[in-house]
Amino acid sequence: MGHLTVGRAPGAAGTSERPAPVSSEPPVRVEHLCKEFGPVKALSDISFEAAGGEILGLLGPNGAGKTTLLHILLGLTTPTSGSAQIMGLDLATQREEILTRVNFSSAYTALPHNLTVRENLTVFAYLYEAREPRRKVQQLLEAFEIADLADRLTGRLSSGQLTRVNLCKSLINDPLVLLLDEPTASLDPDVADKVRRLLTKIRADRGLTVLYTSHNMREVEEVCDRVLFIHRGKVHAEGTPGALLDRFQSDCLEDVFLALTRDGSLYEDGSR
């Protein structure tokens, strides 16, 4: 995919130009997080940290609690108990400041259908006070190879095209923490590979911290530095892809996934 410069010009105004805060705190810290929807425990005592520049995979079956966790980190859902910090800021009391440093993309997020691709992205660029918003939008369109779609109504896009527009949106404010919910789910293999390469390059260039959900185990092995397996609202295993393969004596993460989800009761204490 196209080249994308992800940086800040000195002396420019706007959210995208603020310097990254100097902090000894991990970019993402979650402590004893619980979320209940009536009698359903969506998350149960989840704790983890994500380091600067790390791509952390969040894996688990549908209903495991992955999306609920992302929604909490975005401030869309309030936890029943526990805490979360982004860049050392407490989500419960500093949500507005946190949201200038975070962004999100999902293969399933809808955008206003009656606006063109360029109009949608320009709106977000102004909302995030990006430097040179029109230039930033064009840069992202070219990086994700959808500049030819700029003036098409968003409602007329295919699912794969809309996924790439959402990915453009997620980088419009040069976030420090990026939450990606199945970012390549609707992409053909060639485009998905290009998107993965672009995301890993942006991560390397900026030290971006990424939380990454996917049902594509091969993709997770390729992209993620570390993995959390979540099942029934709890973390059942964590480690690098290689370490997990060794621990479970498996050749691929899919076998680990199946072992954990088909008999999760074996791992209630987080061990095998």
N, C-alpha and C positions, 0 to 999 in steps of 0.2 A: 504494500500500500504506500501511499504518498508520504513524504517527509513531513513530520510535525515538530515544530520547535515549541517546546513547552517551557516558557520562562517568563521573567518579568523585566521590564525595562526600568532602570533606575529613575526615580523622580516622578514616575507616572502615578496618577491617582487611580483609585478604584480597588475593589476587593482582589482582583487578580494580581495586583501589583504589590500587595503587602508582603513583607518578608516572612519566611517561615519562622514561627516562634522557636526560640532556643529553649529547650526543655529536656530534662533528664527523664521525663515520664515517657512510657511507651505511647505511640500514637493511639492505640486502642487498648483500653483496660476494662474488663468486665468482671465484676465480683459478685458471686452468689445471686445471680439474676434469676428471678422467678416470674412467671406470668401465668395467671389463671383466668380462664374464661368460664365462669360458673364452676361446674365440677371438673372441667377439663384443665389439666396442667400442661400448658403448651411448652413451658420451660421450667426446669426444676434444678435450681442451684447450679447454674452455669457460671463457670469462671475461666477466663483465659486472657492472654495478652497477645497483641500483634505488634511486631517490631517495625521500626522504620525501614521502608524498602522491601518489606515482606509481602508475598502473595500467600494469604492464608485461605485454604480451601475449607468450606463448610459443606460437609457431605451428610447425606441421610435420605431416607425414603420420603415420599410425600407425607406431609403432616408431622414431620419430625420436630419442627420448630425453627427451621432455618430462616424462613421469611419473617416469622414473628420476631426473631432476633434482629434482623436487618431493620424492621419497622421500628423497633425500640431504639436502635442506634440513630435512626433518622428523626426520632422524636414524634413519630406518628402514633405510637402506642406507648402507654405508660406501664412500666413494670409493676407487678404486685409487690415485689420486694427486691432488694439488691441494688446495685449501682453500676453505672457505666460512665467512663470518661473518654473523651476524645481530645488528643493533644493536651492532656493534663487538665482539661476543663470538664466540670461536672455537668452531665446531661440534664439533670433535674433542675439546675439553677442557671445554666449558661447556654441554653439551647440555641438562642439566636446567634450568638457568636460562633458556636460550633458549626452551625449550618453554612456559614461562609467558607468553611474549610473542608466540607464534605460534599460529595455528590453521589448519585445513584443511577444505575441503569438496569432495566429488566427487559427481557424479550417480550414481556406482556404489558408494558406500560403504554397507555393510550395518550396521544397528543391531539389537540384540537384539529378536527378534520377539515375545517373550512379555512385554515391558514396554509400557506405554502411551507415547504421545508425551511426555506430561508427565513420566512417570517417567524415561524416557531422558534428557531434557534436565536434569531435576533432578539425576540422578547426575553428569552432566558439570559442572553448576554447583557441586556440592560438591567434586568432584575439583579444579576450578580455584580453589576457595575464593572464589567470586564473592560480592560483597556482596548480602545479601537474595536468596538464590538463587531462592526461589519467585516473588518479584516480578520478578526478571530473566527467568525462564522465561516468565511471562505476558506480559511486555513484548515479548519476541521473537515469541511465538506471534501476538500481535496485529499486530506489524509486518509479518509475512509472511502475514497473513490465514489462519492455520490454527488459530485459537483453538477453533474448533468441532471440531477433531480431537484436542484435548488428551487426552481419555480413551479414544481408540481405540487398540487394540493396533497397534503399529508394523508387525507382520506382515500387517496387513490394509489397508495403505496402497497407493495407486497409486504408480507410479514418480515421477510429478510431485510428489505429496504428500511422498514420502520425500525428494526433493531439497530441498524447502523445510525439512523438519525438519533435514536435514544443514546447511543454511545457518544455521538458528538455532543449532545446536550450534557452528558455527565462530565465532560472535560472542559466545559465552557468557562468555568471559574478557576481553572488550574487547581483542583482540589489537592489537599494533603492526604486525605483518606477517601478511597473510592470503594463503594459497595456495589458489587455486580451480581445480579440474580439471574443465573443462566444466560449469560450475555451472548452465547453463540447458538442458542437452542434452535433458532429458526433459519440459520445460515447454511448454505451449501458447504461441503467440505473445503473447497478452495478458498472461499471468502472467510470461513471460520479460521482457517490456518493463518490467513493474512491478518485478521483481527487479533488473534493471539500474539502474533509476532509484534504487531504495533503496540499492544498493551504492555508486553514485557519490555519493549524498548522505552516506552514512556516511564515505566516503573524504574528502569535502570537510570534514565537521564535525570529523574527528579527525586529519587528516593521515595516514591509514592507507596503508601501502604494500601493494599487491596484485600478486601474480603470477597471471596469468589465462590458462589454456589454453582454446582453443575451436576448433572447426572451422567456426564460423559467421563468415565473413569480414565480413559486414555488421555483426555485433555488435562485432567487434574494432575496426572503423573508428569505431564510435559510442562505445565505452567506453574504449579503450586510448590512453594518452598516447604510448606508444612500443611498438615491436614487435621481437622477435627471431625470425627464421626459422631453425629448427633442422632439419637434414636429415642423416641418417647420422651423428648424434652431434656435428655441428659447427654453429656459427653461420655461416650463409651471407649474411645481410643483417640490418641493424638500422637503425632510425630511426623517426621519427613516421610514422603512416599516410600523411599528406600527402606527406612527403618521399620515401617509398618509391614512391608512385604517380608522382611526378615523375621519380624516378630510372629507373624501369622503363617510363616512358611508357605507363602503364596507367590505365584508368578505375576499376578496383576491385581490392581486395587479392586477390580470387580469381584474377585473371589473374597477379598476382605469384606467388602460391602455386603455380600450375600451372607457371609458367616455371621456378621454382626446383626443384620436385620432379620434373619430367619430364626435366630435363637438369641435375641438380645438379653434374655434372662441370664445367660452365661456371663454377662459382662456388667452386671449392675454395680459392681464396685470399681469399674473402670479398668479391670484387668482380665486377661484371658486365663 
